Amino acid sequence: MNNLPSPDVYDKVNAVATYEALAYDERLTAPRAYWVIAVSFGLSLGLVFLPYGLIAALCALTAGTCVAGFYVSSQGSLRIRVVGDFLIAGDARIPLNTLGEPQVLKGEEARAWRTYKADMRAFMLMRSYISTAVRIEVLDPDDPTPYLYLSTRTPDQLASVLRHAL
């Protein structure tokens, strides 16, 4: 009756298809210290409401921890991917044929491109807790964006994948 293949066949097909199309994938997760701060925020809010009773303190603890946790989770939800002929950084989907040579930025050089060397027209995907980045020139004459600045924990790997894809 059921002519569909078993679910394990779908898993194998999707894994192969994803492996062939996906050249790079990084999630810019928040550091563990941010989660400790989120829990500490919830605890301190609970202590503030403790004089109003145990129920109020537990509600404040739960609400404060949830709100801070949602914020930390949103900070760590950005992804950088190279899929097929596209660089996907956050919500942006950029064709690789419009990009120039990637430049790996570390330490002081990365800080300089985030601050005083930055162009206001540039596309910047930054996270303060990641000190390394990749800067990529945009070659499309119709695009007013001069370059992309992408915070990444593995700038050498991302630059290598982009060079290979170009």
Backbone hydrogen bonds in HBPLUS format (Angstrom, degrees):
<---DONOR---> <-ACCEPTOR-->    atom                        ^
c    i                          cat <-CA-CA->   ^        H-A-AA   ^      H-
h    n   atom  resd res      DA  || num        DHA   H-A  angle D-A-AA Bond
n    s   type  num  typ     dist DA aas  dist angle  dist       angle   num
A0009-VAL N   A0006-SER O   3.06 MM   3  5.68 145.3  2.18 117.0 125.8     1
A0011-ASP N   A0007-PRO O   3.12 MM   4  6.47 155.6  2.18 151.1 157.9     2
A0012-LYS N   A0008-ASP O   3.19 MM   4  6.38 156.6  2.25 141.1 145.9     3
A0013-VAL N   A0009-VAL O   3.07 MM   4  6.31 160.7  2.11 151.7 156.9     4
A0014-ASN N   A0010-TYR O   2.91 MM   4  6.06 170.2  1.92 157.5 159.9     5
A0015-ALA N   A0011-ASP O   2.99 MM   4  6.06 154.5  2.06 143.2 150.5     6
A0016-VAL N   A0012-LYS O   3.11 MM   4  6.27 159.3  2.16 145.9 150.6     7
A0017-ALA N   A0013-VAL O   2.93 MM   4  6.12 169.0  1.95 155.1 158.5     8
A0018-THR N   A0014-ASN O   2.84 MM   4  5.86 160.6  1.87 147.6 153.2     9
A0019-TYR N   A0015-ALA O   2.93 MM   4  5.96 155.4  1.99 140.9 148.2    10
A0020-GLU N   A0016-VAL O   3.00 MM   4  6.20 156.6  2.06 151.4 156.6    11
A0021-ALA N   A0017-ALA O   3.19 MM   4  6.31 154.5  2.26 144.6 150.7    12
A0022-LEU N   A0018-THR O   2.89 MM   4  5.70 156.6  1.94 152.4 158.2    13
A0084-GLY N   A0021-ALA O   2.90 MM  63  5.15 153.3  1.97 153.6 151.0    14
A0023-ALA N   A0082-VAL O   2.79 MM  59  5.39 162.0  1.82 167.7 172.8    15
A0082-VAL N   A0024-TYR O   2.93 MM  58  4.94 152.7  2.01 130.7 134.2    16
A0026-GLU N   A0080-ILE O   2.85 MM  54  5.24 147.2  1.96 149.2 159.2    17
A0080-ILE N   A0026-GLU O   2.81 MM  54  5.24 155.4  1.87 152.1 160.4    18
A0029-THR N   A0027-ARG O   2.92 MM   2  5.60 133.3  2.14 106.0  92.0    19
A0028-LEU N   A0078-LEU O   2.88 MM  50  5.57 161.3  1.92 154.1 160.4    20
A0034-TYR N   A0031-PRO O   3.08 MM   3  5.67 141.8  2.23 112.3 121.3    21
A0035-TRP N   A0032-ARG O   2.97 MM   3  5.25 124.8  2.28 104.0 118.0    22
A0036-VAL N   A0032-ARG O   3.12 MM   4  6.55 150.7  2.21 149.8 158.6    23
A0037-ILE N   A0033-ALA O   2.98 MM   4  6.24 154.1  2.05 146.1 152.8    24
A0038-ALA N   A0034-TYR O   2.96 MM   4  6.22 149.5  2.05 141.4 149.8    25
A0039-VAL N   A0035-TRP O   3.04 MM   4  6.31 160.4  2.08 148.8 152.7    26
A0040-SER N   A0036-VAL O   2.90 MM   4  6.09 157.0  1.95 146.6 153.9    27
A0041-PHE N   A0037-ILE O   2.83 MM   4  6.04 148.1  1.93 146.1 154.5    28
A0042-GLY N   A0038-ALA O   3.12 MM   4  6.44 157.0  2.18 144.6 149.8    29
A0043-LEU N   A0039-VAL O   2.90 MM   4  6.23 159.1  1.95 152.0 157.9    30
A0044-SER N   A0040-SER O   2.88 MM   4  6.08 163.1  1.91 150.0 154.4    31
A0045-LEU N   A0041-PHE O   2.95 MM   4  6.15 154.7  2.02 148.0 155.1    32
A0046-GLY N   A0042-GLY O   2.93 MM   4  6.16 150.4  2.02 144.6 153.1    33
A0047-LEU N   A0043-LEU O   2.94 MM   4  6.28 149.9  2.03 148.3 156.4    34
A0048-VAL N   A0044-SER O   3.00 MM   4  6.27 148.2  2.11 143.9 152.3    35
A0049-PHE N   A0045-LEU O   3.20 MM   4  6.48 149.8  2.30 144.4 151.0    36
A0050-LEU N   A0047-LEU O   3.29 MM   3  4.99 154.1  2.36  94.5 102.1    37
A0052-TYR N   A0049-PHE O   3.04 MM   3  5.54 149.3  2.13 114.1 123.2    38
A0053-GLY N   A0050-LEU O   3.00 MM   3  5.32 165.5  2.02 117.0 120.7    39
A0057-ALA N   A0053-GLY O   3.06 MM   4  6.29 155.1  2.13 145.2 152.6    40
A0058-LEU N   A0054-LEU O   2.89 MM   4  6.11 157.6  1.94 149.9 155.6    41
A0059-CYS N   A0055-ILE O   2.92 MM   4  6.15 156.4  1.98 149.2 156.1    42
A0060-ALA N   A0056-ALA O   2.92 MM   4  6.10 160.9  1.96 147.3 152.7    43
A0061-LEU N   A0057-ALA O   2.84 MM   4  5.98 155.5  1.90 145.6 153.0    44
A0062-THR N   A0058-LEU O   2.95 MM   4  6.09 163.6  1.97 146.0 150.1    45
A0063-ALA N   A0059-CYS O   2.84 MM   4  6.00 171.0  1.85 153.8 156.8    46
A0064-GLY N   A0060-ALA O   2.81 MM   4  5.75 165.4  1.83 147.2 152.3    47
A0065-THR N   A0061-LEU O   3.01 MM   4  6.02 160.9  2.05 143.6 149.2    48
A0066-CYS N   A0062-THR O   2.95 MM   4  6.06 158.8  1.99 148.4 154.7    49
A0067-VAL N   A0063-ALA O   2.93 MM   4  6.12 168.2  1.95 155.1 158.1    50
A0068-ALA N   A0064-GLY O   3.03 MM   4  6.10 169.2  2.05 147.9 151.5    51
A0069-GLY N   A0065-THR O   2.80 MM   4  5.79 149.7  1.89 140.7 150.4    52
A0070-PHE N   A0066-CYS O   2.84 MM   4  6.04 154.7  1.91 150.4 156.2    53
A0071-TYR N   A0067-VAL O   3.12 MM   4  6.38 154.3  2.19 146.0 152.7    54
A0072-VAL N   A0068-ALA O   2.99 MM   4  6.28 164.8  2.01 151.5 155.0    55
A0073-SER N   A0069-GLY O   2.86 MM   4  5.99 158.1  1.91 147.3 154.1    56
A0074-SER N   A0070-PHE O   2.93 MM   4  6.11 151.0  2.01 142.6 150.1    57
A0075-GLN N   A0071-TYR O   3.02 MM   4  6.34 145.0  2.15 145.8 155.5    58
A0076-GLY N   A0072-VAL O   3.23 MM   4  6.52 134.6  2.45 140.3 151.4    59
A0076-GLY N   A0073-SER O   3.16 MM   3  5.21 134.0  2.38  96.1 108.4    60
A0077-SER N   A0074-SER O   3.39 MM   3  5.15 164.9  2.42 105.0 104.0    61
A0090-GLY N   A0079-ARG O   2.97 MM  11  5.57 168.5  1.98 170.5 170.8    62
A0081-ARG N   A0088-ILE O   2.74 MM   7  5.05 161.4  1.78 150.8 157.2    63
A0088-ILE N   A0081-ARG O   2.72 MM   7  5.05 169.5  1.73 155.9 159.2    64
A0083-VAL N   A0086-PHE O   2.95 MM   3  5.43 145.4  2.07 152.7 161.8    65
A0086-PHE N   A0083-VAL O   2.98 MM   3  5.43 157.9  2.03 130.6 137.8    66
A0096-LEU N   A0085-ASP O   2.87 MM  11  5.52 170.3  1.88 142.3 142.7    67
A0087-LEU N   A0094-ILE O   2.77 MM   7  5.12 165.8  1.79 153.0 157.0    68
A0094-ILE N   A0087-LEU O   2.84 MM   7  5.12 174.3  1.85 156.1 154.8    69
A0089-ALA N   A0092-ALA O   3.00 MM   3  5.29 144.5  2.13 139.3 149.8    70
A0092-ALA N   A0089-ALA O   3.11 MM   3  5.29 149.8  2.20 133.3 127.8    71
A0098-THR N   A0095-PRO O   3.19 MM   3  5.81 166.5  2.21 116.4 120.4    72
A0099-LEU N   A0096-LEU O   3.17 MM   3  5.40 166.3  2.19 114.0 116.1    73
A0139-LEU N   A0098-THR O   2.72 MM  41  5.22 154.7  1.79 145.1 151.4    74
A0100-GLY N   A0137-GLU O   2.76 MM  37  4.90 162.3  1.79 147.4 146.5    75
A0103-GLN N   A0135-ARG O   2.74 MM  32  5.06 152.4  1.81 147.2 156.9    76
A0135-ARG N   A0103-GLN O   2.85 MM  32  5.06 165.1  1.87 148.1 152.5    77
A0105-LEU N   A0133-ALA O   2.82 MM  28  5.04 168.7  1.83 151.5 147.5    78
A0133-ALA N   A0105-LEU O   2.91 MM  28  5.04 164.6  1.93 148.4 149.9    79
A0111-ARG N   A0107-GLY O   3.12 MM   4  6.46 159.5  2.17 150.4 156.6    80
A0112-ALA N   A0108-GLU O   2.88 MM   4  6.08 152.3  1.95 146.3 153.9    81
A0113-TRP N   A0109-GLU O   3.15 MM   4  6.43 157.6  2.21 146.8 151.2    82
A0114-ARG N   A0110-ALA O   3.09 MM   4  6.33 129.7  2.36 139.5 153.0    83
A0114-ARG N   A0111-ARG O   3.17 MM   3  5.05 134.2  2.40  92.9 105.7    84
A0115-THR N   A0111-ARG O   3.06 MM   4  6.19 128.7  2.33 141.6 154.4    85
A0115-THR N   A0112-ALA O   3.21 MM   3  5.20 138.2  2.40  95.6 107.0    86
A0117-LYS N   A0112-ALA O   2.94 MM   5  5.61 161.9  1.97 157.9 154.1    87
A0118-ALA N   A0115-THR O   3.28 MM   3  5.52 154.3  2.35 107.0 114.6    88
A0122-ALA N   A0119-ASP O   3.06 MM   3  5.46 162.1  2.09 114.5 120.2    89
A0123-PHE N   A0147-TYR O   3.13 MM  24  6.50 156.7  2.18 160.7 162.9    90
A0149-TYR N   A0123-PHE O   2.80 MM  26  6.19 159.1  1.85 162.7 166.1    91
A0125-LEU N   A0149-TYR O   2.79 MM  24  6.10 169.5  1.80 172.8 176.6    92
A0151-SER N   A0125-LEU O   2.85 MM  26  6.09 173.1  1.85 167.6 165.4    93
A0130-ILE N   A0127-ARG O   3.10 MM   3  5.64 165.3  2.12 121.0 122.7    94
A0152-THR N   A0132-THR O   3.07 MM  20  5.86 165.5  2.09 131.0 135.5    95
A0134-VAL N   A0150-LEU O   2.91 MM  16  5.31 146.8  2.02 138.8 149.1    96
A0150-LEU N   A0134-VAL O   2.93 MM  16  5.31 170.9  1.93 157.0 159.8    97
A0136-ILE N   A0148-LEU O   2.90 MM  12  5.07 155.9  1.96 141.5 149.4    98
A0148-LEU N   A0136-ILE O   2.74 MM  12  5.07 152.5  1.82 142.7 152.1    99
A0138-VAL N   A0146-PRO O   3.07 MM   8  5.50 167.2  2.08 131.2 128.8   100
A0143-ASP N   A0140-ASP O   3.19 MM   3  5.44 156.4  2.25 107.4 114.6   101
A0158-LEU N   A0154-THR O   3.11 MM   4  6.37 166.2  2.13 157.1 160.9   102
A0159-ALA N   A0155-PRO O   2.93 MM   4  6.00 166.3  1.94 149.6 153.8   103
A0160-SER N   A0156-ASP O   2.95 MM   4  6.06 153.4  2.02 141.8 149.5   104
A0161-VAL N   A0157-GLN O   2.97 MM   4  6.21 161.8  2.01 151.6 155.8   105
A0162-LEU N   A0158-LEU O   2.95 MM   4  6.18 161.4  1.98 152.1 157.4   106
A0163-ARG N   A0159-ALA O   2.87 MM   4  6.06 159.5  1.91 148.9 154.7   107
A0164-HIS N   A0160-SER O   2.95 MM   4  6.14 159.5  2.00 148.8 154.5   108
A0165-ALA N   A0161-VAL O   2.90 MM   4  6.08 149.0  2.00 144.4 153.3   109
A0166-LEU N   A0162-LEU O   2.92 MM   4  6.05 141.7  2.06 146.3 155.8   110
